[in-house]
Amino acid sequence: SKFAGMALFATRGAGVRGGAVFLLVFVLAFGEFELASMLNVRRWTVSAFDAVSQGAPAVAVLRAYLLPCVIQLIVVVVFLSLSARAFSSNGERVFSLDETGNRGGGSGLFAKGMATVAAWGMFLLAAGYPLAVIINGATKGISGVLQSPWMLKESASSLLFALAAAACAWAAAWVAAKLPVAMRIALVLPGLVGAFPLAMALMSLFQTTSLAPMRDSPVPLLLGLTLLLCPYAVAVVLLVEAFSDGESLYSAELARRLDGRSRWSLRWVLKWRPMAFMMTLVFVIAYFELTVSAVLAPLATPTISARLFNLAHYGENERLSATLLLASLPPLALVALVAIPWRWKRRKDVPGKDN
């Protein structure tokens, strides 16, 4: 019947995917803090953050805003229940990459041209114009920022925390990929609940008597960033496994005794380079993360994201542009380093010489 077909679509077909995507976007929007604070929109995240900044205990803040945190948790649990099969290895995945409908027969020249124009147009609109504004403001304020004692210290702090958190999240995701689905869900759950509830929970934990001596150490921020990045890292591992050319990788394994350098070069191009590039983007997320950093960063090592937020909040546009431009150089350099198409040339054997 028609009702049965609609029910099957909602529970087994594309309705599951649409619902999962909707819930994921809802989670990200419901727990958003940065844009709401900059635009002076009173949301629960902004009110809770203001309470923390005024010295309220983390436990009291969690109690006062328990209802939105519970709503966030419920939505995350429903999302994970819908997409649980996407994390399984039994071949019955919700987000499959090899469905018949996803195998197109190619597109015409006009369609490719329009896609190229649209892609470059969106890039110029989303990145080109803001970059021009930033560069224009940075030329006026860069001299003062370069002389500021906090610039190098806070950028280095953000760099080290982001590198360590990205590495820990990748290692956890790599191990979890070989474990049962329940372990993977447990790993991504804290990060999906949201940055602010996660930061408040960790602050409450490190305000207990046994862990209070570690409150002003790098441990809370490193743990918070790692948990926040775990969903991204798990997605990276799953995507790389889905997109990797299994036949080529298997051929590389068979040829391991013939030419080790070519084997590793092939594995780098087919698997490790895409993973490294996507994990670099995860590192960029951690580098500029604000909420967890503002709540859990040690007093002695603040991060550059909190500085950028304060400069934007008080309207210091020239210093903000200069600071953002300089702070963006380390992650951009890392992205460029990973994106370079490295090639390892095979050394030719020289007759008469031992190799």
C-alpha positions as CSV (number, residue, x, y, z in Angstrom):
1,S,0.0,0.0,0.0
2,K,0.9,3.6,-0.2
3,F,1.3,4.0,3.6
4,A,3.6,0.9,3.7
5,G,5.7,2.4,0.9
6,M,6.1,5.7,2.8
7,A,6.9,3.8,6.0
8,L,9.6,1.7,4.2
9,F,11.0,4.9,2.7
10,A,11.2,6.6,6.1
11,T,12.7,3.6,7.9
12,R,14.9,1.9,5.3
13,G,15.4,4.2,2.4
14,A,16.6,7.8,1.8
15,G,14.3,9.0,4.6
16,V,16.8,7.6,7.1
17,R,19.7,9.5,5.5
18,G,17.7,12.7,5.3
19,G,16.7,12.4,9.0
20,A,20.2,11.7,10.1
21,V,21.6,14.7,8.2
22,F,18.8,16.9,9.6
23,L,19.6,15.8,13.2
24,L,23.3,16.4,12.7
25,V,22.7,19.9,11.4
26,F,20.3,20.5,14.3
27,V,23.0,19.5,16.8
28,L,25.5,21.8,15.3
29,A,23.1,24.8,15.2
30,F,21.5,24.1,18.6
31,G,24.9,24.2,20.4
32,E,26.4,27.0,18.4
33,F,28.0,29.8,20.5
34,E,30.5,31.9,18.5
35,L,28.2,33.4,15.9
36,A,25.4,34.0,18.4
37,S,27.8,35.8,20.8
38,M,29.3,38.0,18.0
39,L,25.8,38.9,16.7
40,N,24.5,39.6,20.3
41,V,21.8,36.9,20.0
42,R,20.8,35.7,23.4
43,R,20.9,31.9,23.3
44,W,21.4,29.4,26.0
45,T,25.1,28.9,25.0
46,V,25.8,32.6,25.3
47,S,24.1,32.9,28.6
48,A,25.9,29.9,30.0
49,F,29.2,31.1,28.7
50,D,28.6,34.5,30.3
51,A,27.9,32.8,33.6
52,V,31.1,30.9,33.4
53,S,33.1,34.0,32.6
54,Q,31.7,35.7,35.7
55,G,33.0,33.0,37.9
56,A,30.0,30.7,38.3
57,P,31.0,27.0,39.2
58,A,30.7,24.6,36.3
59,V,28.3,22.3,38.2
60,A,25.9,25.2,38.8
61,V,26.0,26.2,35.2
62,L,25.3,22.6,34.1
63,R,22.3,22.5,36.5
64,A,20.9,25.8,35.3
65,Y,21.2,24.7,31.6
66,L,20.5,21.0,32.1
67,L,17.4,21.0,29.8
68,P,19.2,22.2,26.6
69,C,22.0,19.8,27.4
70,V,19.6,16.9,27.7
71,I,17.9,17.9,24.4
72,Q,21.3,17.9,22.7
73,L,22.1,14.5,24.1
74,I,18.7,13.0,23.0
75,V,19.1,14.3,19.5
76,V,22.7,12.9,19.3
77,V,21.5,9.5,20.5
78,V,18.7,9.4,17.9
79,F,21.2,10.5,15.2
80,L,23.7,7.7,16.2
81,S,20.9,5.2,16.2
82,L,19.9,6.1,12.7
83,S,23.5,6.1,11.4
84,A,24.8,3.1,13.4
85,R,24.9,0.9,10.4
86,A,27.3,3.5,8.8
87,F,29.8,2.6,11.4
88,S,29.4,-1.2,10.9
89,S,31.5,-3.4,8.8
90,N,28.8,-5.9,7.7
91,G,28.3,-4.3,4.3
92,E,24.8,-3.0,5.2
93,R,25.7,0.7,5.5
94,V,23.3,3.6,5.5
95,F,25.7,5.9,3.8
96,S,27.0,3.6,1.1
97,L,29.4,4.9,-1.5
98,D,28.9,2.1,-4.1
99,E,25.2,2.1,-4.7
100,T,23.9,1.7,-8.2
101,G,22.4,5.2,-8.2
102,N,25.7,6.7,-7.3
103,R,27.4,5.4,-10.4
104,G,26.8,8.0,-13.0
105,G,27.7,7.6,-16.6
106,G,29.5,10.9,-16.8
107,S,28.3,14.4,-17.7
108,G,28.5,16.6,-20.7
109,L,30.9,19.4,-21.4
110,F,28.3,22.1,-20.6
111,A,27.5,20.5,-17.2
112,K,31.2,20.2,-16.3
113,G,31.7,23.9,-17.3
114,M,28.8,25.1,-15.2
115,A,30.1,23.0,-12.3
116,T,33.5,24.6,-12.6
117,V,32.1,28.1,-12.8
118,A,29.8,27.5,-9.8
119,A,32.7,26.0,-7.8
120,W,35.0,29.0,-8.4
121,G,32.2,31.4,-7.9
122,M,31.4,29.9,-4.5
123,F,35.1,29.9,-3.6
124,L,35.5,33.6,-4.5
125,L,32.4,34.5,-2.6
126,A,33.1,32.5,0.5
127,A,36.9,33.0,0.7
128,G,38.1,35.6,-1.8
129,Y,36.2,38.6,-0.6
130,P,36.8,38.0,3.1
131,L,40.5,37.4,2.4
132,A,40.6,40.8,0.5
133,V,39.0,42.5,3.5
134,I,41.4,40.8,5.9
135,I,44.5,41.8,3.9
136,N,43.3,45.4,3.6
137,G,42.9,45.7,7.3
138,A,46.1,43.8,8.1
139,T,48.3,46.2,6.2
140,K,47.3,48.9,8.8
141,G,47.6,46.9,11.9
142,I,50.3,44.3,11.3
143,S,53.2,46.4,12.6
144,G,51.6,46.7,16.1
145,V,50.7,43.0,16.2
146,L,54.2,41.9,15.3
147,Q,55.5,43.8,18.3
148,S,52.9,42.3,20.6
149,P,54.5,39.8,23.1
150,W,51.4,37.6,23.0
151,M,51.3,36.9,19.3
152,L,54.0,34.2,19.1
153,K,53.2,32.7,22.4
154,E,49.4,32.2,21.8
155,S,49.9,31.0,18.2
156,A,52.5,28.4,19.4
157,S,50.1,27.3,22.1
158,S,47.2,26.8,19.7
159,L,49.6,25.0,17.3
160,L,50.8,22.5,19.9
161,F,47.4,21.9,21.4
162,A,45.9,21.3,18.0
163,L,48.6,19.0,16.8
164,A,48.5,16.9,20.0
165,A,44.7,16.7,19.9
166,A,44.5,15.8,16.2
167,A,47.1,13.1,16.8
168,C,45.3,11.7,19.8
169,A,41.9,11.8,18.0
170,W,43.3,10.0,15.0
171,A,44.9,7.3,17.1
172,A,41.7,6.8,19.0
173,A,39.7,6.6,15.8
174,W,42.2,4.2,14.2
175,V,41.9,1.9,17.1
176,A,38.1,2.2,17.4
177,A,37.7,1.3,13.7
178,K,38.8,-2.2,14.6
179,L,36.5,-2.4,17.6
180,P,32.7,-3.2,17.8
181,V,30.2,-0.5,16.8
182,A,29.3,0.3,20.4
183,M,32.9,1.4,21.1
184,R,32.9,3.7,18.1
185,I,29.6,5.3,19.2
186,A,31.0,5.8,22.7
187,L,34.0,7.5,21.2
188,V,32.0,10.0,19.1
189,L,29.2,10.7,21.5
190,P,31.0,13.4,23.7
191,G,32.1,15.4,20.7
192,L,28.7,15.3,19.1
193,V,26.9,16.5,22.2
194,G,28.6,19.9,21.6
195,A,31.6,22.0,22.6
196,F,30.0,23.8,25.4
197,P,28.4,20.9,27.3
198,L,31.6,19.0,26.8
199,A,33.7,21.9,28.2
200,M,31.3,22.3,31.2
201,A,31.4,18.6,32.0
202,L,35.2,18.5,31.9
203,M,35.5,21.6,34.0
204,S,33.2,20.1,36.6
205,L,35.3,17.0,36.5
206,F,38.5,18.9,37.0
207,Q,37.0,21.0,39.8
208,T,36.6,17.9,42.0
209,T,39.0,17.4,44.9
210,S,41.0,14.6,43.3
211,L,41.6,16.3,39.9
212,A,41.7,20.0,41.1
213,P,45.5,20.1,41.0
214,M,45.4,19.4,37.2
215,R,42.8,22.1,36.5
216,D,45.4,24.7,35.3
217,S,47.5,22.2,33.4
218,P,47.3,21.4,29.7
219,V,45.4,18.1,30.4
220,P,41.8,19.5,30.4
221,L,42.2,21.4,27.2
222,L,44.0,18.5,25.4
223,L,41.3,16.1,26.6
224,G,38.5,18.4,25.6
225,L,39.9,19.0,22.1
226,T,40.6,15.3,21.6
227,L,37.0,14.3,22.4
228,L,35.6,17.2,20.3
229,L,37.7,16.0,17.3
230,C,36.9,12.3,17.6
231,P,33.8,12.4,15.4
232,Y,35.8,14.1,12.7
233,A,38.6,11.6,13.0
234,V,36.3,8.6,12.9
235,A,34.7,10.1,9.8
236,V,38.1,10.5,8.2
237,V,39.1,6.9,8.9
238,L,35.8,5.6,7.5
239,L,35.9,7.8,4.4
240,V,39.5,6.8,3.6
241,E,38.6,3.1,4.0
242,A,35.6,3.6,1.7
243,F,37.4,5.5,-1.0
244,S,40.7,3.6,-1.0
245,D,41.3,1.5,-4.1
246,G,41.4,-1.9,-2.5
247,E,42.8,-3.7,-5.6
248,S,45.7,-1.3,-6.0
249,L,46.5,-1.5,-2.3
250,Y,46.4,-5.2,-2.5
251,S,48.8,-5.1,-5.5
252,A,51.1,-2.9,-3.5
253,E,51.1,-5.4,-0.7
254,L,51.9,-8.3,-3.1
255,A,54.9,-6.2,-4.5
256,R,56.4,-5.5,-1.1
257,R,59.4,-7.7,-1.7
258,L,60.1,-6.3,-5.1
259,D,60.3,-2.6,-4.5
260,G,59.6,-1.2,-1.0
261,R,59.9,2.4,-2.1
262,S,57.3,2.1,-4.8
263,R,55.0,0.2,-2.5
264,W,55.1,2.9,0.1
265,S,54.7,5.6,-2.6
266,L,51.6,3.9,-3.9
267,R,50.1,3.5,-0.4
268,W,50.8,7.2,0.2
269,V,49.0,8.3,-2.9
270,L,46.0,6.0,-2.5
271,K,45.4,6.0,1.2
272,W,47.7,7.9,3.5
273,R,47.9,11.2,1.6
274,P,44.0,11.6,1.6
275,M,43.9,10.7,5.3
276,A,46.8,13.1,6.1
277,F,45.0,15.9,4.2
278,M,41.7,15.4,5.9
279,M,43.3,15.1,9.3
280,T,45.1,18.4,8.5
281,L,41.7,20.0,8.1
282,V,40.7,18.4,11.4
283,F,43.8,20.1,12.9
284,V,42.6,23.4,11.5
285,I,39.3,23.0,13.3
286,A,41.2,22.4,16.6
287,Y,43.6,25.3,15.9
288,F,40.8,27.9,15.7
289,E,38.4,26.2,18.2
290,L,37.0,28.8,20.6
291,T,34.5,27.4,23.1
292,V,36.6,24.5,24.6
293,S,39.7,26.6,24.5
294,A,38.1,29.6,26.2
295,V,36.7,27.4,29.0
296,L,39.6,24.9,29.6
297,A,42.8,26.7,28.5
298,P,45.4,27.1,31.2
299,L,45.9,30.7,32.4
300,A,49.6,30.5,31.5
301,T,49.0,29.3,27.9
302,P,45.9,31.0,26.4
303,T,45.1,30.2,22.7
304,I,45.0,32.6,19.8
305,S,41.2,31.9,19.2
306,A,40.3,33.6,22.4
307,R,42.4,36.6,21.4
308,L,40.7,36.8,18.0
309,F,37.3,36.6,19.7
310,N,38.1,39.4,22.0
311,L,39.5,41.6,19.2
312,A,36.3,41.0,17.2
313,H,34.1,41.6,20.2
314,Y,35.6,45.0,20.9
315,G,35.7,46.1,17.3
316,E,39.5,46.3,16.9
317,N,39.2,45.5,13.2
318,E,42.8,46.4,12.1
319,R,44.4,44.3,14.8
320,L,41.9,41.5,14.3
321,S,42.7,41.4,10.5
322,A,46.5,41.4,11.2
323,T,46.3,38.8,13.9
324,L,44.0,36.5,11.9
325,L,46.4,36.8,8.9
326,L,49.5,35.9,10.9
327,A,47.7,33.2,12.9
328,S,46.6,31.6,9.7
329,L,50.1,31.1,8.3
330,P,51.0,27.9,10.3
331,P,47.9,25.9,9.4
332,L,48.1,27.1,5.8
333,A,51.7,26.0,5.6
334,L,50.8,22.6,7.0
335,V,47.9,22.2,4.5
336,A,50.2,23.2,1.6
337,L,52.9,20.7,2.8
338,V,50.4,17.9,2.8
339,A,48.8,18.9,-0.5
340,I,52.1,19.0,-2.4
341,P,52.1,16.0,-4.8
342,W,55.3,14.4,-3.4
343,R,57.0,11.9,-5.6
344,W,59.7,9.5,-4.7
345,K,61.9,8.7,-7.7
346,R,63.2,5.2,-8.0
347,R,67.0,5.1,-7.8
348,K,68.5,3.5,-10.9
349,D,70.9,0.7,-10.4
350,V,74.4,1.5,-11.5
351,P,76.3,-1.3,-13.1
352,G,79.4,-2.4,-11.3
353,K,78.2,-1.0,-8.0
354,D,76.7,-2.8,-5.1
355,N,73.2,-1.5,-4.1
